[in-house]
Amino acid sequence: MLFISPNNEYPRHYGDIQLDEPSWKLGDQLPEGWVEVATIEKPAVNSDQIAYEDFPTEIDGVMTQNWAVRKMTAEEIERREAPKKAKEKLIELGFSEAEIRAIARGLF
């Protein structure tokens, strides 16, 4: 469950409500100013995109989770590809699969 606090902080969780209102528990009416956010499925993205959660939007009177999609930066793509490129370089240097696995586990 996700919530927006009375100070417009998001995301917040039921434990955050309990910090503000210690007697509150799940199933009780939300304390004044707190808003529950309906969750929706994260959108599918292609291999060079990232979906990230943005501030909720109101849909038909219900605050609803809001996902945005953007292209990955060159740095993010490089970081994603680093393990594959490192393995390719080690293979070019003549390392065996067992040696590469040992290096990856930090057993040297």
N, C-alpha and C positions, 0 to 999 in steps of 0.2 A: 504494500500500500504506500502510495506517495501523497504528500501533502504540501501545501503552500502555507507558510507561517503568517501570522498577522503583520509581520514586517516585510512581507513579500519575498521571503527567502525560500529557495527551491533548489534541489529537492530536500524535503524533510520527511522523517519517518515517525512512526507512532512513538518511538522512544523520545524523540524531540518534543512531542506534545507532553509526554509524561514529565520531562524536565521542567516544562512551564507549569503544568498542572499535575502534580504527583498523584492526585486521587483519580485522574482520568484513566480509563482502560478501554481496550478495543470493544466496540459494541455500544459504548456510551455516545451520546450526542457530542459532536465536536465542540470544543470550547470556542468562544466567540473569536472571530477573526481567522480561524483555521479553515482551510478549504481542502477537501479531498480531490485528488486528481485521478481521473480514469486513465488506465494504462492501455496502450495499443501496441501492436506488434512492431518491432523495429523493421524498417523497410529493407528490402534486398538491395544490395549494391553490387557494382561490378568490381573487378579486382583492383582497380586504381581509384576507388572511392571509399569514403568513410562516412558512416551514418553516426550522427551524434545528437544527443538530446538537447533541445533548446527549451526556452521557457514555455510552459503550457499555454494553449490557446483555448478559448471558449468555443465549444461546438454545441449548438442546440441547448444552450444554458448550462452545459457541463464543462468544467475545466478538464481538458484532455491533454495527455502527454503529446508533445510535439517533437518530431524528429526532423532534422535537416540533413542534407547530403552535400558533401563537397568532394572535390578532387583531392587526392593525396598530394602532398608536397614532394618535391624531388628528394628531400631528406628522409621522409617517411618511406618512400619507395626504396631508397638505398638501404635503410635499416631493415626493411622487410626482406630484401634480397641478400643481405650480408651472409647469413648462414650458408645459402646455396653457393654463393660465389667463393666463400672461404673453402668449402668442401671441394669445389672444382679446382681451386689453386693447389690444395693439398694433393689431390689425385694427380695433377700435372707434375708435382714434385716427386711422385712415386710412393706416396703413403698408401698403405693398405686400408681397407674398410675398418678392420679391427683397430688399427692405429688411430684412424680418424675418430672412431667412437670413443677411444680412450682419451683423446685430446678433448673431445666435446664434454666428456664427464669430468675433466680436470684431473685425470689420473696420470700425472707425469711427475 
